[in-house]
Amino acid sequence: MKSLTLEEATSLLHSHGIKCDLNKVQMWIITGKIKEAEQGITKEKIEDFL
């Protein structure tokens, strides 16, 4: 699985109609709302969040 940058993760969320910015996505990761895989943020983990 390819690891996403914070910018790519934010863009993916935008493409699903989620209004957020980099800081919001980073906070979701820190608080565990978006789970990280061993290799970082993945498309699958973003989809799980959705």
mmCIF file of the N, C-alpha and C atoms, coordinates in Angstrom:
data_MODEL
# 
_entry.id   MODEL 
# 
loop_
_atom_site.group_PDB 
_atom_site.id 
_atom_site.type_symbol 
_atom_site.label_atom_id 
_atom_site.label_alt_id 
_atom_site.label_comp_id 
_atom_site.label_asym_id 
_atom_site.label_entity_id 
_atom_site.label_seq_id 
_atom_site.pdbx_PDB_ins_code 
_atom_site.Cartn_x 
_atom_site.Cartn_y 
_atom_site.Cartn_z 
_atom_site.occupancy 
_atom_site.B_iso_or_equiv 
_atom_site.pdbx_formal_charge 
_atom_site.auth_seq_id 
_atom_site.auth_comp_id 
_atom_site.auth_asym_id 
_atom_site.auth_atom_id 
_atom_site.pdbx_PDB_model_num 
ATOM 1   N N  . MET A 1 1  ? 0.832   -1.189 0.000  1.00 0.00 ? 1  MET A N  1 
ATOM 2   C CA . MET A 1 1  ? 0.000   0.000  0.000  1.00 0.00 ? 1  MET A CA 1 
ATOM 3   C C  . MET A 1 1  ? 0.875   1.251  0.000  1.00 0.00 ? 1  MET A C  1 
ATOM 4   N N  . LYS A 1 2  ? 0.469   2.196  -0.785 1.00 0.00 ? 2  LYS A N  1 
ATOM 5   C CA . LYS A 1 2  ? 1.214   3.456  -0.891 1.00 0.00 ? 2  LYS A CA 1 
ATOM 6   C C  . LYS A 1 2  ? 0.817   4.388  0.252  1.00 0.00 ? 2  LYS A C  1 
ATOM 7   N N  . SER A 1 3  ? 1.812   4.958  0.865  1.00 0.00 ? 3  SER A N  1 
ATOM 8   C CA . SER A 1 3  ? 1.584   5.944  1.918  1.00 0.00 ? 3  SER A CA 1 
ATOM 9   C C  . SER A 1 3  ? 1.261   7.294  1.284  1.00 0.00 ? 3  SER A C  1 
ATOM 10  N N  . LEU A 1 4  ? 0.278   8.004  1.863  1.00 0.00 ? 4  LEU A N  1 
ATOM 11  C CA . LEU A 1 4  ? -0.130  9.301  1.346  1.00 0.00 ? 4  LEU A CA 1 
ATOM 12  C C  . LEU A 1 4  ? 0.498   10.413 2.176  1.00 0.00 ? 4  LEU A C  1 
ATOM 13  N N  . THR A 1 5  ? 0.768   11.526 1.528  1.00 0.00 ? 5  THR A N  1 
ATOM 14  C CA . THR A 1 5  ? 1.185   12.714 2.262  1.00 0.00 ? 5  THR A CA 1 
ATOM 15  C C  . THR A 1 5  ? -0.066  13.313 2.903  1.00 0.00 ? 5  THR A C  1 
ATOM 16  N N  . LEU A 1 6  ? 0.134   14.229 3.802  1.00 0.00 ? 6  LEU A N  1 
ATOM 17  C CA . LEU A 1 6  ? -0.989  14.913 4.431  1.00 0.00 ? 6  LEU A CA 1 
ATOM 18  C C  . LEU A 1 6  ? -1.809  15.662 3.382  1.00 0.00 ? 6  LEU A C  1 
ATOM 19  N N  . GLU A 1 7  ? -1.123  16.244 2.411  1.00 0.00 ? 7  GLU A N  1 
ATOM 20  C CA . GLU A 1 7  ? -1.811  16.969 1.335  1.00 0.00 ? 7  GLU A CA 1 
ATOM 21  C C  . GLU A 1 7  ? -2.652  16.023 0.485  1.00 0.00 ? 7  GLU A C  1 
ATOM 22  N N  . GLU A 1 8  ? -2.099  14.847 0.167  1.00 0.00 ? 8  GLU A N  1 
ATOM 23  C CA . GLU A 1 8  ? -2.844  13.863 -0.633 1.00 0.00 ? 8  GLU A CA 1 
ATOM 24  C C  . GLU A 1 8  ? -4.058  13.348 0.138  1.00 0.00 ? 8  GLU A C  1 
ATOM 25  N N  . ALA A 1 9  ? -3.887  13.113 1.432  1.00 0.00 ? 9  ALA A N  1 
ATOM 26  C CA . ALA A 1 9  ? -5.002  12.642 2.258  1.00 0.00 ? 9  ALA A CA 1 
ATOM 27  C C  . ALA A 1 9  ? -6.106  13.697 2.306  1.00 0.00 ? 9  ALA A C  1 
ATOM 28  N N  . THR A 1 10 ? -5.729  14.953 2.451  1.00 0.00 ? 10 THR A N  1 
ATOM 29  C CA . THR A 1 10 ? -6.701  16.049 2.474  1.00 0.00 ? 10 THR A CA 1 
ATOM 30  C C  . THR A 1 10 ? -7.428  16.144 1.139  1.00 0.00 ? 10 THR A C  1 
ATOM 31  N N  . SER A 1 11 ? -6.713  16.033 0.050  1.00 0.00 ? 11 SER A N  1 
ATOM 32  C CA . SER A 1 11 ? -7.331  16.069 -1.282 1.00 0.00 ? 11 SER A CA 1 
ATOM 33  C C  . SER A 1 11 ? -8.304  14.915 -1.477 1.00 0.00 ? 11 SER A C  1 
ATOM 34  N N  . LEU A 1 12 ? -7.933  13.743 -0.987 1.00 0.00 ? 12 LEU A N  1 
ATOM 35  C CA . LEU A 1 12 ? -8.819  12.582 -1.098 1.00 0.00 ? 12 LEU A CA 1 
ATOM 36  C C  . LEU A 1 12 ? -10.108 12.822 -0.315 1.00 0.00 ? 12 LEU A C  1 
ATOM 37  N N  . LEU A 1 13 ? -9.989  13.390 0.867  1.00 0.00 ? 13 LEU A N  1 
ATOM 38  C CA . LEU A 1 13 ? -11.184 13.722 1.650  1.00 0.00 ? 13 LEU A CA 1 
ATOM 39  C C  . LEU A 1 13 ? -12.024 14.766 0.933  1.00 0.00 ? 13 LEU A C  1 
ATOM 40  N N  . HIS A 1 14 ? -11.382 15.768 0.334  1.00 0.00 ? 14 HIS A N  1 
ATOM 41  C CA . HIS A 1 14 ? -12.112 16.782 -0.442 1.00 0.00 ? 14 HIS A CA 1 
ATOM 42  C C  . HIS A 1 14 ? -12.879 16.134 -1.582 1.00 0.00 ? 14 HIS A C  1 
ATOM 43  N N  . SER A 1 15 ? -12.281 15.153 -2.232 1.00 0.00 ? 15 SER A N  1 
ATOM 44  C CA . SER A 1 15 ? -12.938 14.494 -3.371 1.00 0.00 ? 15 SER A CA 1 
ATOM 45  C C  . SER A 1 15 ? -14.194 13.729 -2.947 1.00 0.00 ? 15 SER A C  1 
ATOM 46  N N  . HIS A 1 16 ? -14.304 13.451 -1.649 1.00 0.00 ? 16 HIS A N  1 
ATOM 47  C CA . HIS A 1 16 ? -15.493 12.780 -1.112 1.00 0.00 ? 16 HIS A CA 1 
ATOM 48  C C  . HIS A 1 16 ? -16.444 13.772 -0.439 1.00 0.00 ? 16 HIS A C  1 
ATOM 49  N N  . GLY A 1 17 ? -16.195 15.066 -0.656 1.00 0.00 ? 17 GLY A N  1 
ATOM 50  C CA . GLY A 1 17 ? -17.091 16.089 -0.145 1.00 0.00 ? 17 GLY A CA 1 
ATOM 51  C C  . GLY A 1 17 ? -16.854 16.494 1.301  1.00 0.00 ? 17 GLY A C  1 
ATOM 52  N N  . ILE A 1 18 ? -15.744 16.069 1.894  1.00 0.00 ? 18 ILE A N  1 
ATOM 53  C CA . ILE A 1 18 ? -15.420 16.436 3.269  1.00 0.00 ? 18 ILE A CA 1 
ATOM 54  C C  . ILE A 1 18 ? -14.690 17.777 3.261  1.00 0.00 ? 18 ILE A C  1 
ATOM 55  N N  . LYS A 1 19 ? -15.243 18.758 3.957  1.00 0.00 ? 19 LYS A N  1 
ATOM 56  C CA . LYS A 1 19 ? -14.607 20.069 4.043  1.00 0.00 ? 19 LYS A CA 1 
ATOM 57  C C  . LYS A 1 19 ? -13.630 20.052 5.212  1.00 0.00 ? 19 LYS A C  1 
ATOM 58  N N  . CYS A 1 20 ? -12.344 20.191 4.897  1.00 0.00 ? 20 CYS A N  1 
ATOM 59  C CA . CYS A 1 20 ? -11.310 20.149 5.917  1.00 0.00 ? 20 CYS A CA 1 
ATOM 60  C C  . CYS A 1 20 ? -10.055 20.818 5.370  1.00 0.00 ? 20 CYS A C  1 
ATOM 61  N N  . ASP A 1 21 ? -9.144  21.116 6.282  1.00 0.00 ? 21 ASP A N  1 
ATOM 62  C CA . ASP A 1 21 ? -7.854  21.642 5.875  1.00 0.00 ? 21 ASP A CA 1 
ATOM 63  C C  . ASP A 1 21 ? -6.763  20.732 6.439  1.00 0.00 ? 21 ASP A C  1 
ATOM 64  N N  . LEU A 1 22 ? -5.517  21.047 6.122  1.00 0.00 ? 22 LEU A N  1 
ATOM 65  C CA . LEU A 1 22 ? -4.405  20.198 6.559  1.00 0.00 ? 22 LEU A CA 1 
ATOM 66  C C  . LEU A 1 22 ? -4.375  20.039 8.075  1.00 0.00 ? 22 LEU A C  1 
ATOM 67  N N  . ASN A 1 23 ? -4.617  21.143 8.795  1.00 0.00 ? 23 ASN A N  1 
ATOM 68  C CA . ASN A 1 23 ? -4.580  21.081 10.254 1.00 0.00 ? 23 ASN A CA 1 
ATOM 69  C C  . ASN A 1 23 ? -5.662  20.169 10.817 1.00 0.00 ? 23 ASN A C  1 
ATOM 70  N N  . LYS A 1 24 ? -6.839  20.212 10.233 1.00 0.00 ? 24 LYS A N  1 
ATOM 71  C CA . LYS A 1 24 ? -7.953  19.368 10.684 1.00 0.00 ? 24 LYS A CA 1 
ATOM 72  C C  . LYS A 1 24 ? -7.631  17.892 10.443 1.00 0.00 ? 24 LYS A C  1 
ATOM 73  N N  . VAL A 1 25 ? -7.107  17.583 9.270  1.00 0.00 ? 25 VAL A N  1 
ATOM 74  C CA . VAL A 1 25 ? -6.764  16.196 8.958  1.00 0.00 ? 25 VAL A CA 1 
ATOM 75  C C  . VAL A 1 25 ? -5.661  15.715 9.901  1.00 0.00 ? 25 VAL A C  1 
ATOM 76  N N  . GLN A 1 26 ? -4.677  16.557 10.142 1.00 0.00 ? 26 GLN A N  1 
ATOM 77  C CA . GLN A 1 26 ? -3.601  16.183 11.063 1.00 0.00 ? 26 GLN A CA 1 
ATOM 78  C C  . GLN A 1 26 ? -4.161  15.921 12.468 1.00 0.00 ? 26 GLN A C  1 
ATOM 79  N N  . MET A 1 27 ? -5.104  16.724 12.912 1.00 0.00 ? 27 MET A N  1 
ATOM 80  C CA . MET A 1 27 ? -5.719  16.520 14.226 1.00 0.00 ? 27 MET A CA 1 
ATOM 81  C C  . MET A 1 27 ? -6.500  15.210 14.253 1.00 0.00 ? 27 MET A C  1 
ATOM 82  N N  . TRP A 1 28 ? -7.190  14.878 13.166 1.00 0.00 ? 28 TRP A N  1 
ATOM 83  C CA . TRP A 1 28 ? -7.913  13.614 13.103 1.00 0.00 ? 28 TRP A CA 1 
ATOM 84  C C  . TRP A 1 28 ? -6.952  12.431 13.207 1.00 0.00 ? 28 TRP A C  1 
ATOM 85  N N  . ILE A 1 29 ? -5.780  12.575 12.640 1.00 0.00 ? 29 ILE A N  1 
ATOM 86  C CA . ILE A 1 29 ? -4.772  11.514 12.714 1.00 0.00 ? 29 ILE A CA 1 
ATOM 87  C C  . ILE A 1 29 ? -4.233  11.419 14.142 1.00 0.00 ? 29 ILE A C  1 
ATOM 88  N N  . ILE A 1 30 ? -3.900  12.557 14.736 1.00 0.00 ? 30 ILE A N  1 
ATOM 89  C CA . ILE A 1 30 ? -3.352  12.578 16.093 1.00 0.00 ? 30 ILE A CA 1 
ATOM 90  C C  . ILE A 1 30 ? -4.340  11.995 17.098 1.00 0.00 ? 30 ILE A C  1 
ATOM 91  N N  . THR A 1 31 ? -5.612  12.333 16.946 1.00 0.00 ? 31 THR A N  1 
ATOM 92  C CA . THR A 1 31 ? -6.623  11.853 17.895 1.00 0.00 ? 31 THR A CA 1 
ATOM 93  C C  . THR A 1 31 ? -7.109  10.439 17.583 1.00 0.00 ? 31 THR A C  1 
ATOM 94  N N  . GLY A 1 32 ? -6.666  9.875  16.461 1.00 0.00 ? 32 GLY A N  1 
ATOM 95  C CA . GLY A 1 32 ? -7.025  8.500  16.132 1.00 0.00 ? 32 GLY A CA 1 
ATOM 96  C C  . GLY A 1 32 ? -8.300  8.331  15.339 1.00 0.00 ? 32 GLY A C  1 
ATOM 97  N N  . LYS A 1 33 ? -8.930  9.428  14.941 1.00 0.00 ? 33 LYS A N  1 
ATOM 98  C CA . LYS A 1 33 ? -10.131 9.304  14.116 1.00 0.00 ? 33 LYS A CA 1 
ATOM 99  C C  . LYS A 1 33 ? -9.780  8.723  12.750 1.00 0.00 ? 33 LYS A C  1 
ATOM 100 N N  . ILE A 1 34 ? -8.637  9.127  12.232 1.00 0.00 ? 34 ILE A N  1 
ATOM 101 C CA . ILE A 1 34 ? -8.084  8.495  11.030 1.00 0.00 ? 34 ILE A CA 1 
ATOM 102 C C  . ILE A 1 34 ? -6.922  7.642  11.527 1.00 0.00 ? 34 ILE A C  1 
ATOM 103 N N  . LYS A 1 35 ? -7.035  6.343  11.334 1.00 0.00 ? 35 LYS A N  1 
ATOM 104 C CA . LYS A 1 35 ? -6.003  5.423  11.802 1.00 0.00 ? 35 LYS A CA 1 
ATOM 105 C C  . LYS A 1 35 ? -4.846  5.388  10.815 1.00 0.00 ? 35 LYS A C  1 
ATOM 106 N N  . GLU A 1 36 ? -3.657  5.269  11.350 1.00 0.00 ? 36 GLU A N  1 
ATOM 107 C CA . GLU A 1 36 ? -2.477  5.135  10.501 1.00 0.00 ? 36 GLU A CA 1 
ATOM 108 C C  . GLU A 1 36 ? -2.093  3.665  10.411 1.00 0.00 ? 36 GLU A C  1 
ATOM 109 N N  . ALA A 1 37 ? -1.680  3.248  9.240  1.00 0.00 ? 37 ALA A N  1 
ATOM 110 C CA . ALA A 1 37 ? -1.121  1.918  9.049  1.00 0.00 ? 37 ALA A CA 1 
ATOM 111 C C  . ALA A 1 37 ? 0.360   1.990  9.428  1.00 0.00 ? 37 ALA A C  1 
ATOM 112 N N  . GLU A 1 38 ? 1.024   0.873  9.442  1.00 0.00 ? 38 GLU A N  1 
ATOM 113 C CA . GLU A 1 38 ? 2.450   0.852  9.783  1.00 0.00 ? 38 GLU A CA 1 
ATOM 114 C C  . GLU A 1 38 ? 3.257   1.771  8.881  1.00 0.00 ? 38 GLU A C  1 
ATOM 115 N N  . GLN A 1 39 ? 2.866   1.869  7.619  1.00 0.00 ? 39 GLN A N  1 
ATOM 116 C CA . GLN A 1 39 ? 3.603   2.683  6.659  1.00 0.00 ? 39 GLN A CA 1 
ATOM 117 C C  . GLN A 1 39 ? 3.078   4.113  6.569  1.00 0.00 ? 39 GLN A C  1 
ATOM 118 N N  . GLY A 1 40 ? 2.141   4.502  7.421  1.00 0.00 ? 40 GLY A N  1 
ATOM 119 C CA . GLY A 1 40 ? 1.614   5.857  7.402  1.00 0.00 ? 40 GLY A CA 1 
ATOM 120 C C  . GLY A 1 40 ? 0.147   5.893  7.005  1.00 0.00 ? 40 GLY A C  1 
ATOM 121 N N  . ILE A 1 41 ? -0.271  7.010  6.492  1.00 0.00 ? 41 ILE A N  1 
ATOM 122 C CA . ILE A 1 41 ? -1.658  7.188  6.056  1.00 0.00 ? 41 ILE A CA 1 
ATOM 123 C C  . ILE A 1 41 ? -1.823  6.495  4.707  1.00 0.00 ? 41 ILE A C  1 
ATOM 124 N N  . THR A 1 42 ? -2.860  5.679  4.583  1.00 0.00 ? 42 THR A N  1 
ATOM 125 C CA . THR A 1 42 ? -3.120  5.003  3.315  1.00 0.00 ? 42 THR A CA 1 
ATOM 126 C C  . THR A 1 42 ? -4.531  5.330  2.834  1.00 0.00 ? 42 THR A C  1 
ATOM 127 N N  . LYS A 1 43 ? -4.758  5.104  1.563  1.00 0.00 ? 43 LYS A N  1 
ATOM 128 C CA . LYS A 1 43 ? -6.087  5.328  0.974  1.00 0.00 ? 43 LYS A CA 1 
ATOM 129 C C  . LYS A 1 43 ? -7.130  4.469  1.695  1.00 0.00 ? 43 LYS A C  1 
ATOM 130 N N  . GLU A 1 44 ? -6.754  3.267  2.053  1.00 0.00 ? 44 GLU A N  1 
ATOM 131 C CA . GLU A 1 44 ? -7.663  2.359  2.743  1.00 0.00 ? 44 GLU A CA 1 
ATOM 132 C C  . GLU A 1 44 ? -8.079  2.917  4.098  1.00 0.00 ? 44 GLU A C  1 
ATOM 133 N N  . LYS A 1 45 ? -7.135  3.520  4.818  1.00 0.00 ? 45 LYS A N  1 
ATOM 134 C CA . LYS A 1 45 ? -7.446  4.095  6.136  1.00 0.00 ? 45 LYS A CA 1 
ATOM 135 C C  . LYS A 1 45 ? -8.343  5.321  5.999  1.00 0.00 ? 45 LYS A C  1 
ATOM 136 N N  . ILE A 1 46 ? -8.158  6.085  4.938  1.00 0.00 ? 46 ILE A N  1 
ATOM 137 C CA . ILE A 1 46 ? -9.034  7.230  4.673  1.00 0.00 ? 46 ILE A CA 1 
ATOM 138 C C  . ILE A 1 46 ? -10.447 6.723  4.360  1.00 0.00 ? 46 ILE A C  1 
ATOM 139 N N  . GLU A 1 47 ? -10.543 5.677  3.554  1.00 0.00 ? 47 GLU A N  1 
ATOM 140 C CA . GLU A 1 47 ? -11.841 5.100  3.215  1.00 0.00 ? 47 GLU A CA 1 
ATOM 141 C C  . GLU A 1 47 ? -12.519 4.527  4.445  1.00 0.00 ? 47 GLU A C  1 
ATOM 142 N N  . ASP A 1 48 ? -11.750 3.922  5.368  1.00 0.00 ? 48 ASP A N  1 
ATOM 143 C CA . ASP A 1 48 ? -12.321 3.436  6.623  1.00 0.00 ? 48 ASP A CA 1 
ATOM 144 C C  . ASP A 1 48 ? -12.918 4.589  7.423  1.00 0.00 ? 48 ASP A C  1 
ATOM 145 N N  . PHE A 1 49 ? -12.237 5.729  7.419  1.00 0.00 ? 49 PHE A N  1 
ATOM 146 C CA . PHE A 1 49 ? -12.704 6.916  8.118  1.00 0.00 ? 49 PHE A CA 1 
ATOM 147 C C  . PHE A 1 49 ? -14.031 7.408  7.538  1.00 0.00 ? 49 PHE A C  1 
ATOM 148 N N  . LEU A 1 50 ? -14.144 7.324  6.220  1.00 0.00 ? 50 LEU A N  1 
ATOM 149 C CA . LEU A 1 50 ? -15.360 7.816  5.551  1.00 0.00 ? 50 LEU A CA 1 
ATOM 150 C C  . LEU A 1 50 ? -16.541 6.927  5.916  1.00 0.00 ? 50 LEU A C  1 
# 
